[in-house]
Amino acid sequence: MFKVLKIAMIGGILVACANAEDFLAKVTAGALSDISSNVKKLDVTDMNKVKGGLELVGPKNFSYNESGAYAILQNNDSPYIKNEYKQGLGAYNLPGYHLAYTVKREIKSSRYGRYPLFTYSAAAYNEKTKEYHKISSSFVLNNNAVVRQLRDAFKRRMESDLGGW
């Protein structure tokens, strides 16, 4: 009996998904929709016209086991992003320094064998010397909006470039 009920529920879900044309419109009872007149999907030419936003650069390997990416602040960024950027850099809030995110891969061993260990950190990137200076603050690493953007954009790629899991 339980298996029949389970199969019927799965069948009902599959039928509902197959008939769903605009899931967002169904969930919000028509209040929002992907095809609303005020929602526009951008093509390549429209995306090039978009102004503002951080310029994310990277990832770049700066040693055999460490990689980093950094953000360049634009003049027309929001005050919130400018403040987060400034707070993230802290003492490195100087001309030529950019807020960065780094990934380091180390090989550790235990009684079960060898395994990779990834270490993540926030950093300040000096564009003149091409060096990353660690910012030893877990608050910046975990709560800064700019560092989170860098993490979301590059973390998997940097881990993969360093040899992955």
HELIX and SHEET records of a PDB file:
HELIX    1   1 PHE A    2  ASN A   19  1                                  18    
HELIX    2   2 PHE A   23  VAL A   27  1                                   5    
HELIX    3   3 VAL A   44  LYS A   49  1                                   6    
HELIX    4   4 PRO A   79  LEU A   89  1                                  11    
HELIX    5   5 GLY A   90  TYR A   92  5                                   3    
HELIX    6   6 SER A  138  ASN A  143  1                                   6    
HELIX    7   7 ALA A  145  ASP A  161  1                                  17    
SHEET    1   A 5 GLU A  55  SER A  63  0                                        
SHEET    2   A 5 GLU A  66  ILE A  72 -1                                        
SHEET    3   A 5 TYR A  97  SER A 110 -1                                        
SHEET    4   A 5 GLY A 113  ASN A 126 -1                                        
SHEET    5   A 5 GLU A 131  ILE A 135 -1                                        
END                                                                             
